[in-house]
Amino acid sequence: MNFKFLFPTFRNRYKFVKDRLEKYAPNDPQTVGDALNLGTGEGDYDRMVASHCAHLIGCDVNEEDLAHARILNSSVANLQYELNNALDLSYAENSFDLLVSCEVIEHVGQPEKMVQEMARVIRPGGYAIMTFPSREFPISYDPVNRVWQWFRKPADKENLISQGAYAFGHDYLIGSADFKKWAVDAGFEIVEFQGLSRHLVGILEVYWTGIVQSIFKKNARNITTDTKGGVTIRPVSTKEPWLVFFTDSLLWLDNMLFGWTNRSIGKGVVLRKR
């Protein structure tokens, strides 16, 4: 089983992608021929995405992550993995009908350029489904860095401590206004743009998830190569634990109580290439 599904933030991202695939990429290979999972990581999403297209490529810059993803999804016939850089993709223009990218753009160093590369390889009328951590995160998730954001000078480093919203190798977060401008300038229409996980989830995950990941997760900082030793944990299945209904209940409650606020731990986005 994949116990990542028990983490509300991960579960919320996964549910967002699942719902949007069903809406914009129905299970019909004639509708979606070629798809790309840009920054596939350990392959958590690939089995699901592959069921919505004729052929899926999962690409990443980390060879160890790709090796694990190949094992995890070895039974998926229409899936292949490749080493590739999000800022300089080797694919020709207009190669894909669908692109999925989850929690990647905050790691590449030049997020605007990644959006431009996405637009280059997607065919006109094709969709991009994305998630990324939000600069407008709730104070309950990371009070230290939220207060720092209030008082820092423009020349100061974006984050004060590398935990909370700035754990997981996040040196910067994505601002909503910035992303919308990048997307429009690159030639995308913004179809959906919504918050994922708010104050209740923030309280439940405050700081400890980043600390646990830094101790146990292989490639915890999501970098090109990872020499981390010691105890590491990777998913051994894509199956959802039966306890996931508790997580779904928490997400429902979080949305009911705080769905009105624009403060969210992450953002879920659907783009369409004009």
N, C-alpha and C positions, 0 to 999 in steps of 0.2 A: 504493500500500500504506500501511497505518497502522502506523508503526514503534513506536507505543505498546505494541503487543503484545509487543515484545521486552523491555520493562521488567517484571521479575518481579512487582512489586506491582500494576501495572495488569493484567497478564495474570491474576493470581490472582483479582482482583476480577471480571474479565470472566467467567472460568470459573465462579466461584461463582454469578453471576447466570444464566448460561446453563444450568447444571445445575439450578438451582431453578426456572427457568421451565419446563423440561421436566418437572419433578416436580409442580409445583403449578399450572401453566397449560398443559396440553397443547394442541397445535396444533388447537384446535377453537373456532371463533368462537362456538358455542353455549355453551361453558363460560365463556369470558372475552369479554364484549362490549366494554366500555369500559375502557381502561387509561390511566394517567398516568405519564409519566417526569418526576418532580419534580426540577428542576435538571438539565435535559438537557445543558447545556453545549454542546460542539461536535458533539453528536449521535452519539457513538461507539457507543452501545448501541441506538439507536432502530430500526435495521433489524432487529436480532435481536428486540427486544421486540415490534415490530409484527407479526412472524410468529406471535405467540402470542395475538393478540386480533383482534377485528373492527375496532376503531378505537382509535388511540393518539394522545394529545395529549402533545407534549413542551413543557414550559414552563420558563422561566428568567427571571431579572431582567436579564440582559445581552443587549441587542439585537444586538450584533455577533456574539456566540456563536450566537444564534438564526439570524441571516442566513447564517452559515457552515453551520449544521446543515441549513438548507433546501436549500442547494446540494448538500451531501454526500449527502443522502437524497432528492433530488428525484424519484427513480423509485419511491419507496414510496407506493403509492396510498392506503393507509388511515392515513396519518400527517399530522398538522397541528401547527403550532407556534404558541405563544401567549406573550405577555409576562405573567408572573404572579409574585407574591411568595409564598414558602413560608410566611410568617407570616400572610398574609391572602389566602388563595386565593379567587378569585371564583366557584368552583364550588359548586353546591348540595350539601346533605347527601346522602350515599349515592349519589354520582355514578359511582363506579368499582368494578369488580370486582377490579382489580389496580393496584398502585402500585409503581413502582421508583424508588429514589433512591440514587444512588451518589456518595459523597464530597461531600455537600451540607450535612448538619446541623451540621458544624463551622464553617460560614461564616455562619450566619444570625443569630448574636448571641443568640437566645433559643431554644435547641434544644428545650426542653420544650414551648414553644408550637408549634413545627413538628410535633412528634409529635401534639399535640392536633388540629392542622389535618388531618394525615393521617387520623386516626381519624374526623374529621367527614366527610370526602369519600369514604371507603371504605364500601362496602355491608357490612352484617353478613355474616360468612362470607368476606369478601374478604381477599386477601393483600397484604402489603407486603414487598418484598424490598429490603434496604438493605445498604450498606457504609459504613463510616466509619473514620477513623484512631483508634487506641486510645491512651488515656492510659497503658496498661500495655505500652508498647513495649519491645523488648529493648534491652539496653545496647549491643549491637553496632551498632545502627542509629543511635543518637544518644547517645554516652557523656557529652557535656557536659551536655545537658539532663536525662539520667537522674540524674547525680550531683547536679545542682541540685534535682531533685525530692526527693532524700533530705534535703537540708539547708535548704530554703527554709522560711520561716515562713508560716503560713496567710494573712497579709495581703500577702505578696509576690506579684508578677506570676507567672503560672503558668510561663512560659518565660523562659529566660535569653538565648538567642540565637534568632534567627528563621531557623534552618536545621535540618537533620535532621528530626525529627518535627514541628517547628514551622515548616518551610518551607511553600510553597504557599499562603501567606496564612492559616496556622493560628495564631490568637491563643489558642486553647484546643483541647483534645482531649476526646474523649468517654470518660468512665469507665464501665466495665461496670455497676457497681451503680447509678449514676445513670440510665443509659439504661433498664435493666430496670424501675426504679421509674416513670420517665416513661411507658413503654409500658403497664404494667399499670394505672396511674392513668388513662390515656387510654381504656382499654377494649380493649386488645389482649391476646391470648394469645401468649406467646413460644413459637414452634414450633421454631426453631433459633437457636442463638447460638454462633458458633465463631470462633476466631482465624484470621487470614489473613496468612501470611508471617511467619517467625520469624527466628532468629539468623543463619542462612546468608544469607538474602535481605538481612537487615540489614547484614551485612558487605559484600555486593556493591553495595548502594545507599547506603552511609553518606555523607551530605552531598553527594556530587557531583550526584545527581539534582535536588536542590533548587536548586543553583547553576546547572545547565544550564537548568532550566525558567525560572528568573528572567531568564536572558539571552535565550533563544530563543522561549519560548512566549508567544503572544498571550494577554492576560489571565492572566498567571502567578499573580496573587494571588486570582483567582476573585472579582472584585468586580463591582459593578453596572455601572460604566463603567470603561474602561481607555484612558488616553491615551498608553500606552507607544509609543515610536517605535523606530526601528532595525530590526534583523533580527528577524522573527517567523516562526514555523512553525506551520502548522495541518495536520491530516490531510487528505489529498486523496482518500482511499479508505477503505472499511471492510474491505478485503481483508487477510487475515493474511499476513505474510511467511513464506517457507518456512523461515526460520531459527527460527521460533517453537518448533520441537520442542526446541531447546537450552534455551529458557526453561522449557518444560514439564518437562524432565528436572531442571532445578535446583529447581523447585517440588516435584517428587516427592521429591528428596533432602532438601530442607529439612524437609518434613513427616515423612519417615522418621526423621531425626536429632533433630528438636526438636518433634514433634507433641505430646509429653507436657506441654510447658510452657504456662502460661496467658499468657506474654509474647508478644505479637504486634503487628506494625506496624498491622494493621487488624482490624476485626471484620466478619463477614458474618452477617446477621440475617434471619430470616423471621418475620413477625408475622401473626396472623390476628385480624380484628376479631370480638369476641364478639357 
